[in-house]
Amino acid sequence: MFNLIILTIFIILFSCFTWSKFSNGLIIFFLLLPSYLIRFRIGLLPTTLLEIMFLIIFIIWIIKYRQSIINNLILIIKNNKILFTAIFFFLLATIISIFTSINIQSALGEGKAFYLEPVIMFVILITTIKEKKQINNILLALIISGLITAILAIYQHFTGWLVPEAFWSNRQTYRVTAWYGFPNGVGLFLAPLIPFAIYLMKETWPVIKKYKTQKINKLSITNSQSQTTQFKNWLLFLSSIFYLILAPLAIIFSKGTGPLLGIIGGISLLFLINKKTRWLIILVGLISLISLLFLPQLSNIKQEITFQDRSGQIRLAIYKETWNFLKDNPLVGAGLASYSKKIAPYHTTVNNENIEIFHHPHNAFLTMWVNLGILGLLSFIIIKFYSLCFIPYSVYKQKKQLLPLTLFTISSLFIILIMGLVDSPYIKNDLAMFFWLLIALILSSKYHLENTSTKEN
């Protein structure tokens, strides 16, 4: 009863905040992305706190923006026909996969949580986000959410609090899990936020320095440079600094090799794009590669990267059995919420060891294929690479430069791409929402941010 009262109060307050200022609702929503773990039922319908917040945002969006939604969407769709065609087929594949599932009720739950609701959130974002200031507030919310998650993971490393017994009991393979109950969830959430922490730090420090200089020289300070704004800039800056220290540490404690490689790849991409650091990062990359190949001290890392250790062998076995299944079911795959049961006849052992059947094949592209069939896979690939390559290229061709936000969003997408080679950084409520936020940020750079980059702060 007490929990119900607290939940009701929260929903009422959240509704009021969102109605009074729509962007407030978006900030709270992304701050509380892990709240999908708070599950309950409304009657017979299972739901989560994150989903309730999404529904409130959706209803208020319809009411407050109903007159401008259609016009905005028509313009954006007209200029991005390939992207929205791919999104249409992505959703069509989702519907088909619900009805090819062996459990339609579970498939409906996955369909709305991983595919339908995130795409709707993407549409909400591209029709309401108009200023860089709004984006920075959402990114700050994500950084704070990630920072709290990282702190919990680090605390778990020393205490074991909330860590499932399976991961706590074996100290040789001990891995922290944060809120998620499994270690991979830590890195999958924290790693793609690293570029945005760098971005916020880079954006706010010049403003902080400018304010300090004006104060020392006793120059007049305008309203946009008030103490409140300065406090916010310090909050952005310090949160980013602490995140860049604590998030990698939490990922190391979770033993997430994929996320760590993703971070290295994402940061390296930023250095490659920057002409001043391009040759430096190429040189560092060559030295690292040679060291990895020839230094015996790095043999453990080499074995892990080349799938020669036990974890790698398990992944190779998963890929093999998934590929054998897909050869027999190339068009429709397994359907939503059906992989673990339909893969059973194809399941193999690893070095004569019986390995559990996982919920997904630990590869983003194989996961999309088995869940949504070949149509879903192809549309997902088009969405990802259209956003990662085509939109930034078209903006660069027109403007002769890319906005810093676009560059760091590309880096985040690249981290997800690298992690997706050894895991499925989409099939989770918060990760799906975050993925479509990135697509919205890339798309928004074509329309809203060019003329607002000087208006914030």
C-alpha positions in Angstrom: 0.0 0.0 0.0 2.8 2.4 0.9 4.6 1.7 -2.4 1.4 2.4 -4.2 1.0 5.8 -2.5 4.6 6.7 -3.3 4.2 5.6 -7.0 0.9 7.6 -7.3 2.5 10.8 -5.9 5.5 10.4 -8.2 3.2 10.0 -11.3 1.2 13.1 -10.3 4.3 15.2 -9.8 5.9 14.0 -13.0 2.7 14.8 -14.9 2.7 18.3 -13.4 6.3 18.9 -14.2 5.9 17.7 -17.8 2.8 19.7 -18.4 4.3 22.9 -17.0 7.5 22.5 -19.1 7.6 19.7 -21.5 11.4 19.5 -21.6 11.4 18.9 -17.8 9.6 15.6 -18.5 12.2 14.6 -21.0 15.0 15.4 -18.6 13.4 13.4 -15.8 12.7 10.5 -18.2 16.3 10.2 -19.3 17.6 10.7 -15.8 15.5 7.7 -14.7 16.2 5.4 -17.6 17.1 2.5 -15.2 13.6 2.8 -13.7 12.4 0.2 -16.2 13.6 -2.2 -13.5 10.7 -1.0 -11.3 8.0 -3.4 -12.5 4.3 -3.7 -11.4 0.9 -4.4 -12.8 -2.1 -2.2 -13.6 -4.8 -4.8 -13.4 -3.6 -7.7 -15.5 -1.3 -5.5 -17.6 2.4 -5.7 -16.7 4.3 -2.4 -17.0 7.3 -0.4 -15.7 7.8 3.0 -14.2 9.8 4.0 -17.3 6.8 3.0 -19.5 4.4 5.0 -17.3 6.6 8.1 -17.7 6.7 7.5 -21.5 2.9 7.3 -21.7 2.6 10.6 -19.8 5.1 12.3 -22.1 3.3 10.9 -25.1 -0.2 12.1 -24.0 1.0 15.6 -23.1 3.0 15.7 -26.4 -0.2 14.9 -28.4 -2.2 17.6 -26.4 0.4 20.4 -26.4 2.0 19.9 -29.9 -0.9 18.5 -31.9 -1.0 21.5 -34.2 2.7 21.4 -35.2 3.4 17.7 -35.1 2.2 16.9 -38.6 3.8 19.9 -40.3 7.2 19.2 -38.6 7.0 15.5 -39.5 6.1 16.1 -43.1 9.1 18.4 -43.5 11.5 16.1 -41.8 10.3 13.0 -43.6 10.4 14.7 -46.9 14.1 15.5 -46.4 15.0 12.1 -45.0 13.0 9.6 -47.1 15.5 6.8 -46.8 15.7 7.0 -43.0 11.9 7.0 -42.5 11.3 4.3 -45.1 13.7 2.2 -43.1 11.9 3.1 -39.9 8.6 2.1 -41.5 9.9 -1.4 -42.5 11.6 -1.7 -39.0 8.2 -1.3 -37.4 6.6 -3.6 -40.0 9.1 -6.3 -39.2 8.3 -5.8 -35.5 4.6 -6.4 -36.1 5.3 -9.5 -38.3 7.7 -10.9 -35.6 5.0 -10.6 -32.9 2.8 -13.0 -34.9 5.6 -15.4 -35.7 6.5 -15.7 -32.0 5.6 -18.8 -30.0 4.4 -16.5 -27.2 2.4 -13.6 -28.5 1.8 -12.0 -25.1 5.6 -11.8 -24.4 6.2 -10.7 -27.9 3.8 -7.8 -27.5 5.7 -6.7 -24.4 9.0 -6.8 -26.2 7.6 -5.2 -29.3 6.3 -2.1 -27.5 9.3 -1.8 -25.0 12.2 -2.3 -27.5 10.8 -1.1 -30.8 7.5 0.8 -30.8 7.9 3.1 -27.8 11.6 4.0 -28.6 10.6 5.0 -32.1 7.8 7.1 -30.8 10.2 8.8 -28.4 12.4 9.5 -31.4 9.5 11.2 -33.1 8.7 13.2 -29.9 12.3 14.4 -29.7 12.7 15.5 -33.3 9.5 17.5 -33.1 10.1 19.2 -29.8 13.8 19.7 -29.3 14.6 23.1 -30.7 17.6 24.4 -28.7 21.1 23.2 -27.8 20.3 24.1 -24.2 17.6 21.5 -24.1 19.9 18.8 -25.4 22.6 19.7 -22.9 20.0 19.3 -20.1 19.1 15.8 -21.4 22.7 14.8 -21.7 23.4 16.1 -18.1 20.5 13.9 -16.9 22.1 10.9 -18.6 25.5 11.6 -17.2 24.1 11.9 -13.7 22.2 8.7 -14.2 25.3 7.0 -15.4 27.4 8.5 -12.5 25.0 7.1 -9.9 25.2 3.7 -11.7 29.0 3.8 -11.7 29.2 4.7 -8.0 26.9 1.8 -7.2 29.0 -0.6 -9.3 32.2 0.6 -7.6 30.6 0.2 -4.1 29.5 -3.3 -5.1 33.1 -4.2 -6.0 34.1 -3.7 -2.3 30.9 -4.9 -0.6 29.0 -7.2 -2.9 25.7 -5.3 -2.2 22.9 -6.3 -4.6 25.3 -8.6 -6.6 23.6 -11.9 -7.4 25.2 -14.9 -5.6 26.4 -16.4 -8.9 28.7 -13.4 -9.5 29.6 -12.8 -5.9 30.6 -16.3 -4.7 33.4 -16.9 -7.2 36.0 -14.3 -6.4 38.2 -15.3 -9.3 35.5 -14.3 -11.8 33.7 -11.7 -9.6 31.9 -9.0 -11.6 29.7 -6.2 -10.4 26.2 -5.8 -11.8 24.9 -2.4 -10.6 21.0 -2.3 -10.8 20.8 -4.8 -13.7 21.5 -8.2 -12.1 24.0 -9.1 -14.8 27.5 -7.6 -15.4 27.2 -6.7 -19.1 24.4 -4.2 -18.3 27.0 -1.9 -16.6 29.2 -1.4 -19.6 26.4 -1.3 -22.1 24.8 1.7 -20.4 28.0 3.6 -19.3 30.3 3.3 -22.3 28.3 5.2 -24.9 27.9 8.1 -22.5 31.7 8.7 -22.4 31.8 10.9 -25.5 29.0 13.1 -24.1 30.9 13.6 -20.8 33.8 14.8 -22.9 31.5 17.0 -25.0 29.9 18.7 -21.9 33.3 19.3 -20.4 34.6 20.8 -23.6 31.5 23.0 -24.0 31.3 24.4 -20.5 34.9 25.1 -19.6 35.3 28.1 -22.0 32.1 29.6 -20.6 33.3 29.1 -17.0 36.7 30.7 -17.9 35.0 33.6 -19.6 32.8 34.3 -16.6 35.8 34.2 -14.2 37.7 36.6 -16.4 34.9 39.1 -16.4 34.5 38.8 -12.7 38.2 39.4 -12.1 38.2 42.4 -14.4 34.9 43.7 -12.8 33.2 43.7 -16.2 29.4 43.8 -16.4 27.8 40.4 -16.4 24.6 39.9 -18.4 21.6 37.9 -17.3 22.7 34.9 -19.4 26.0 34.8 -17.3 24.3 35.0 -13.9 25.4 33.0 -10.9 22.6 30.5 -11.6 23.9 29.8 -15.1 27.5 29.6 -13.7 26.3 27.0 -11.1 24.8 25.0 -13.9 28.0 25.2 -16.0 30.0 24.0 -13.0 27.5 21.2 -12.5 27.9 20.1 -16.1 31.7 20.3 -15.9 32.2 18.5 -12.6 29.7 15.8 -13.4 31.5 15.1 -16.6 34.9 15.0 -14.9 33.7 12.6 -12.2 31.9 10.5 -14.9 35.1 10.2 -17.0 36.9 8.9 -13.9 34.3 6.6 -12.3 32.6 5.1 -15.4 35.6 3.4 -16.8 36.5 2.1 -13.4 33.0 0.6 -13.0 33.3 -1.0 -16.4 36.6 -2.5 -15.4 35.1 -3.9 -12.2 32.3 -5.4 -14.4 35.0 -6.9 -16.6 33.3 -5.6 -19.7 35.8 -6.1 -22.5 33.4 -5.1 -25.3 32.5 -1.7 -23.7 36.2 -0.9 -23.0 37.1 -1.7 -26.6 34.1 0.4 -27.7 35.4 3.4 -25.6 38.9 3.0 -27.2 37.3 2.9 -30.6 34.9 5.8 -30.0 37.7 8.1 -28.6 40.1 7.0 -31.4 37.4 8.0 -34.0 37.3 11.5 -32.5 41.1 11.7 -32.8 40.9 10.5 -36.4 38.4 13.0 -37.4 40.5 15.8 -35.9 43.2 16.7 -38.4 45.6 17.8 -35.7 45.6 14.5 -33.9 45.0 12.1 -36.9 48.5 10.9 -37.4 49.2 10.7 -33.7 46.3 8.3 -33.1 47.4 6.3 -36.2 50.9 6.0 -34.7 49.5 5.0 -31.3 47.2 2.5 -33.0 50.1 0.9 -34.9 52.3 0.7 -31.7 49.4 -0.9 -29.8 48.7 -3.4 -32.5 52.4 -4.5 -32.7 52.6 -4.7 -28.9 49.5 -6.8 -28.8 50.9 -9.2 -31.4 54.4 -9.6 -30.1 54.5 -8.8 -26.3 53.9 -12.0 -24.2 52.7 -9.8 -21.3 49.6 -9.0 -23.4 48.8 -12.6 -24.3 45.7 -12.7 -22.1 44.2 -9.6 -23.8 45.1 -11.0 -27.2 43.3 -14.3 -26.4 40.2 -12.4 -25.2 40.0 -10.2 -28.3 40.6 -13.1 -30.7 37.9 -15.3 -29.0 40.5 -17.8 -27.8 39.5 -17.7 -24.1 36.5 -19.5 -22.6 34.2 -16.5 -23.0 35.2 -16.2 -26.6 34.7 -19.9 -27.3 31.2 -19.6 -25.8 30.4 -16.7 -28.1 31.7 -18.5 -31.2 29.5 -21.5 -30.3 26.5 -19.1 -29.9 27.2 -17.5 -33.3 27.6 -20.9 -34.9 24.3 -22.3 -33.6 22.5 -19.0 -34.4 23.8 -19.1 -37.9 22.7 -22.7 -38.4 19.2 -21.7 -37.2 19.1 -18.7 -39.5 20.1 -20.8 -42.5 16.9 -22.7 -41.9 14.8 -19.6 -41.0 16.3 -16.7 -43.0 13.2 -14.7 -43.6 11.4 -14.5 -40.3 14.0 -15.6 -37.8 12.7 -16.7 -34.5 10.1 -14.0 -33.8 10.1 -11.8 -30.7 10.7 -13.5 -27.3 11.3 -16.9 -29.0 15.0 -17.2 -29.6 15.9 -19.2 -26.4 13.3 -21.9 -27.2 13.7 -22.1 -30.9 17.5 -22.3 -30.7 17.3 -25.3 -28.4 17.5 -28.0 -31.3 20.6 -26.2 -32.6 22.3 -25.8 -29.2 25.9 -27.2 -28.9 28.4 -27.8 -26.2 31.8 -26.0 -25.7 34.7 -28.3 -25.2 32.1 -31.0 -24.0 30.7 -28.5 -21.5 27.0 -27.9 -21.4 26.4 -24.1 -21.6 23.1 -22.4 -20.8 21.0 -21.1 -23.6 21.1 -17.3 -23.6 18.2 -14.9 -24.4 20.0 -13.4 -27.4 23.0 -14.4 -29.5 25.4 -11.6 -28.1 25.8 -9.9 -31.4 23.6 -6.9 -32.4 23.1 -7.9 -36.0 22.4 -11.6 -35.3 20.0 -10.5 -32.5 18.1 -8.2 -34.9 17.9 -11.0 -37.5 16.6 -13.6 -35.1 14.1 -11.2 -33.5 12.8 -9.3 -36.6 13.8 -11.4 -39.5 15.8 -10.3 -42.6 13.5 -7.3 -43.1 14.2 -6.0 -39.6 17.9 -6.6 -39.9 18.2 -4.7 -43.2 16.1 -1.8 -42.0 18.2 -1.6 -38.7 21.4 -1.6 -40.7 20.1 1.3 -43.0 18.9 3.3 -39.9 22.2 2.9 -38.2 24.5 3.7 -41.1 22.3 6.4 -42.5 22.6 8.2 -39.2 26.2 7.3 -38.7 27.5 8.2 -42.1 25.0 9.7 -44.6 23.4 12.5 -42.5 26.8 13.8 -41.1 28.3 13.6 -44.6 25.3 15.6 -46.1 25.6 18.2 -43.4 29.4 18.5 -43.8 29.0 18.8 -47.6 26.6 21.7 -47.1 28.2 23.4 -44.1 31.8 22.4 -44.6 31.9 21.4 -40.9 30.2 19.3 -38.4 28.9 20.6 -35.1 30.7 19.3 -32.0 27.5 17.6 -30.8 27.3 15.7 -34.0 30.9 14.5 -33.8 30.4 13.2 -30.2 27.1 11.6 -31.1 28.8 9.8 -34.0 31.5 8.6 -31.4 28.7 7.3 -29.2 27.1 5.4 -32.0 30.5 4.0 -33.0 30.9 2.7 -29.4 27.5 1.0 -29.7 28.6 -0.5 -33.1 31.8 -2.0 -31.6 30.0 -3.3 -28.5 27.4 -4.8 -30.9 30.0 -7.1 -32.3 30.2 -9.1 -29.0 26.9 -8.2 -27.3 23.4 -6.8 -28.0 23.5 -3.1 -26.9 19.8 -2.5 -27.9 17.7 -5.3 -26.4 17.0 -3.5 -23.1 14.5 -0.8 -22.4 17.0 1.9 -21.5 19.4 1.0 -24.3 16.7 1.1 -26.9 15.5 4.5 -25.8 19.1 5.8 -25.7 19.8 4.5 -29.2 16.9 6.4 -30.7 17.9 9.5 -28.7 21.2 9.3 -30.6 19.4 9.0 -34.0 17.3 12.1 -33.0 20.4 14.1 -32.1 22.0 13.3 -35.4 18.8 14.2 -37.3 18.3 17.4 -35.3 21.7 18.7 -36.3 20.4 19.2 -39.8 17.5 21.5 -38.7 17.6 23.0 -35.3 21.1 23.4 -33.9 23.0 25.4 -36.6 21.1 28.5 -35.7 21.1 28.0 -31.9 24.7 27.2 -31.1 25.2 30.8 -29.9 22.0 31.1 -27.9 22.7 28.9 -24.9 24.2 30.1 -21.7 
